[in-house]
Amino acid sequence: MHEWYDKVAASTLREVKAARDTIKLKEDQVLNYFVERSTNASAESFNSKVKNFRAQLHGVLDVKFFMYRLCCICG
């Protein structure tokens, strides 16, 4: 990866350097995928479902009903 960082450093494209900085910041997580073959995709999917659910039930004041519906959707 460090060879790639060096090559990208010579680039004049701002977007390429921004991508390099992002990857460098998350380097441990990126490399972990290749070692463990695991991602946080299931957590991201769950968070997305909850976010969409909250948008649909905006303004619901009954917390018990909200939690019941959340359990029904997310299983």
C-alpha positions in Angstrom: 0.0 0.0 0.0 2.8 2.3 0.8 4.1 2.1 -2.8 0.6 3.1 -4.0 0.6 6.1 -1.6 4.0 7.2 -3.1 2.6 6.9 -6.6 -0.5 8.9 -5.8 1.5 11.6 -4.0 3.0 12.4 -7.4 -0.5 13.0 -8.9 -1.7 16.5 -9.6 -5.4 15.5 -9.3 -6.9 16.8 -6.1 -9.6 14.0 -6.1 -7.0 11.3 -6.2 -5.1 12.7 -3.3 -8.4 13.0 -1.4 -9.1 9.3 -2.0 -5.5 8.5 -0.8 -6.1 10.4 2.4 -9.4 8.7 3.1 -7.9 5.2 2.4 -4.9 6.1 4.6 -7.2 7.2 7.4 -9.1 3.9 7.2 -6.0 1.7 6.3 -6.5 -0.7 9.3 -10.1 -1.4 8.3 -9.2 -1.8 4.6 -6.4 -4.3 5.4 -8.6 -6.1 7.9 -11.0 -7.0 5.2 -8.3 -8.8 3.3 -7.2 -10.7 6.5 -10.6 -11.5 8.1 -12.9 -11.2 5.1 -15.4 -9.3 7.3 -17.1 -6.0 6.9 -19.6 -3.9 8.8 -22.1 -4.2 6.0 -24.8 -5.8 8.2 -24.5 -3.0 10.7 -24.7 -0.4 7.9 -27.8 -2.1 6.5 -29.5 -2.2 9.9 -28.7 1.5 10.5 -30.2 2.3 7.1 -33.4 0.4 7.9 -33.8 2.2 11.2 -33.2 5.6 9.5 -35.8 4.9 6.9 -38.2 3.6 9.5 -37.7 6.7 11.6 -38.5 8.9 8.6 -41.7 7.0 7.9 -42.9 7.3 11.6 -41.8 10.9 12.1 -44.0 12.4 14.8 -45.1 9.2 16.5 -45.1 9.8 20.2 -45.9 6.3 21.5 -42.5 4.8 22.2 -43.9 1.3 22.8 -45.6 1.4 19.4 -42.3 2.6 17.8 -40.3 -0.2 19.3 -42.9 -2.8 18.4 -42.9 -1.7 14.8 -39.1 -1.5 14.7 -38.9 -5.1 16.0 -41.4 -6.2 13.3 -39.4 -4.7 10.5 -35.9 -5.6 11.7 -36.8 -9.0 13.0 
